[in-house]
Amino acid sequence: MATLKLTYFDYHGGRGEAARLALAMAGIPFEDDRVRPDEWPRRKAEMPFGAIPVLEVNGRILAQSNAINRYVGKLAGLYPSDPWEAALCDEAMEAVEDINNKLAATRLLPDERNKSQLQLLAEGPIPFFLAAFARRLENRGGVYFAGDRLSVADLKVFTLMRYLRSGMLDYVPTDLPDRFAPKLMEHYERIKSDPRIAAYYAKLGVRL
Ligand SMILES: N[C@@H](CCC(=O)N[C@@H](CS)C(=O)NCC(=O)O)C(=O)O
């Protein structure tokens, strides 16, 4: 078994969370390297693209969250082997990145522009994407994003939903998923109640 070290920020969400969940769900041991904000300027210089997550595999470094999710998904049995289902899994993960990138672009804006940009996202792109996710899910039978079993795509969408519902995002109402994507809420609740997910967060003392 490869020696794995997953480096990401020290919070229970974001671009590193799906890989952490996949490894934990499959019982694959890994070093959970959580970077504190004060360490980041020094650590950033060590990262291939100046960003995290990164995964170290027997000393070799892999960057980019979705590349990591695919690799870890294969190790964990949470990435489809069928080419079409794998493409569906990728589609959902890339769509989450579209939203992540829009949200990330607001972070360095001065206060007033940050507020207006987040309000604009909450009025347009976020509801649009939520409804689109819900439609894609329904088209595929309403249970999983790729094939008839759980994949890293479900874990990544779940992580985004947790974030949107968490209240961590100023000016983004936490009830957007309930209002615009009830089917996606059912998916969220299903993933949340998976005993492996519940056990993972319970062990970390995180209330879901
Ligand atoms: N496309 C990259 C984006 C990585 C990224 O921007 N990560 C953020 C955290 S979610 C980061 O490292 N931010 C700190 C920085 O850029 O200094 C991926 O999907 O992994």
The ligand as a MOL file (V3000), in Angstrom:
LIG
                    3D

  0  0  0     0  0            999 V3000
M  V30 BEGIN CTAB
M  V30 COUNTS 20 19 0 0 0
M  V30 BEGIN ATOM
M  V30 1 N -7.5620 24.3410 -9.1730 0
M  V30 2 C -7.0290 24.0990 -7.8630 0
M  V30 3 C -7.3440 25.2870 -6.9660 0
M  V30 4 C -6.6400 25.1640 -5.6340 0
M  V30 5 C -6.9080 26.3620 -4.7250 0
M  V30 6 O -7.1210 27.5030 -5.1860 0
M  V30 7 N -6.8700 26.1010 -3.4340 0
M  V30 8 C -7.0970 27.1280 -2.4600 0
M  V30 9 C -7.8010 26.5370 -1.2390 0
M  V30 10 S -9.3670 25.7990 -1.6510 0
M  V30 11 C -5.7760 27.7060 -1.9850 0
M  V30 12 O -4.7750 27.0240 -1.9560 0
M  V30 13 N -5.8070 28.9850 -1.5730 0
M  V30 14 C -4.7010 29.6590 -0.9860 0
M  V30 15 C -3.8540 30.3990 -1.9840 0
M  V30 16 O -4.1170 30.3470 -3.1980 0
M  V30 17 O -2.9120 31.0540 -1.5150 0
M  V30 18 C -7.6010 22.8010 -7.2990 0
M  V30 19 O -8.6930 22.4060 -7.7220 0
M  V30 20 O -6.9670 22.1670 -6.4400 0
M  V30 END ATOM
M  V30 BEGIN BOND
M  V30 1 1 1 2
M  V30 2 1 2 3
M  V30 3 1 2 18
M  V30 4 1 3 4
M  V30 5 1 4 5
M  V30 6 2 5 6
M  V30 7 1 5 7
M  V30 8 1 7 8
M  V30 9 1 8 9
M  V30 10 1 8 11
M  V30 11 1 9 10
M  V30 12 2 11 12
M  V30 13 1 11 13
M  V30 14 1 13 14
M  V30 15 1 14 15
M  V30 16 2 15 16
M  V30 17 1 15 17
M  V30 18 2 18 19
M  V30 19 1 18 20
M  V30 END BOND
M  V30 END CTAB
M  END
